[in-house]
Amino acid sequence: MYSQESISGRRRGRPEPTAETLSGLACLVCATDYRAASAPEAVVVSHRDDRQLLACRGTCARMAGGSVDGLDETPLPLDERVRRHQDAAHPDAPHEDARHPDARNQGDPS
């Protein structure tokens, strides 16, 4: 296991999180992409700007937040994190419901 000194050194030396990390799509420590089918389980380890920051359960979570299990909080579902990330990247893009109008409102009104 890692010592507190090595964990603290890792925290001081890491760069700013990427947009994917801030959206909960990648691990805060090892940058594993959670959209991959083989990605490990993600746990919430912190918050930034009202967003959950996630890390892989185990060593990454311990390095990021001090606990192998992260915070006592369930991460948002992956599809919700992806949607929020896309909305943040393209705020002027139409939302899915605007691109696919309700079928009941199309065609002959009779």
N, C-alpha and C positions, 0 to 999 in steps of 0.2 A: 504494500500500500504506500501511498505518497505521504511524506512528512508535511506538517503544517508549513514549514519553511519553503518547501518546493511548491506547495499550493499557493502560498502568498506571492512568491516570485513569479509564478505563472500569471496570476491576476494582474500584477503590476506591469508585466511586459506584453500583454496582449493588445492587438489593435482594436479600433472601433468595430462594433458588429456590422455585418453587411445587412442589406435590406432584407434578404432571405432569413437571416438570423433574427432580425427584429420582428419579422412576421411569423416566427415560429416554424419556419420551413427547414431550418438547418440547426444543427447542434451548436451551441454557444462555444464549446471547447474544440471539438474535432471537425466541425463543419459538415458532418454527415447530413445528406439530404434526406429528410423524412418522407419525401414523395416517392422514393425508391421502395419497391416491394420488400426488399430485404433489410430495410432500416430497422435499427433496434428501437425498443420502446422509449418514448420521450417523456420526460417529467418536467414540470414547471420548477425552475430554480430561482427565478427573480422576475421583476417587472420593470419596464421602462416605458414611459409615455403611455401608460394604461394598456400596455401589451404584455403578454406573457413571454418570457425568455425561457427557452427549453434547452435541455441537455439530455444526452443518452443516460438511461438509468445505470448507475454504478459509478465507475471512476470519473467520467465526465461530469456527472451531477455533483460528486464530491468536490471536484476541483472548482466547479462553478459556484456552488452554494454551500458546501460544507456537509451535505448529507447525500448518501447514495440514492435515497428515495426522493430527493427534492422537497418541495413544499407540499403541504397537505392540501393540494388543489388539483383538480382534473384539467388537463390541457383541453383547449377547444378542439373540436373535431377537425381532422386534416382538411376536409373540403371547405370548412368555414375559414380556416387560416389561409388557404389558397385564394379564396374569393376576396378576403380582406386585403391580401397582398396585391392582387390584380387591381382592385379598386384604388389602392394607394398609388400604384404605379401609373394608372390611367384614370385619373379622377373625372375626366370629361367623357369617357366612353359610356355608351348607353348600358344600363343594367340588363341582365338577361331577360327580365320580364318585359322590358321595353322592346327588345329585339324579337321576341316571340309572343306577340299579342295573344290573348285568350281566344281560342277557336270559336267560342260562342259569340264573339263580337265581329266575326267575319262573315262575309257572304250575304245572302238574302235575309232580310229581317223578318220574313213571315214565318 
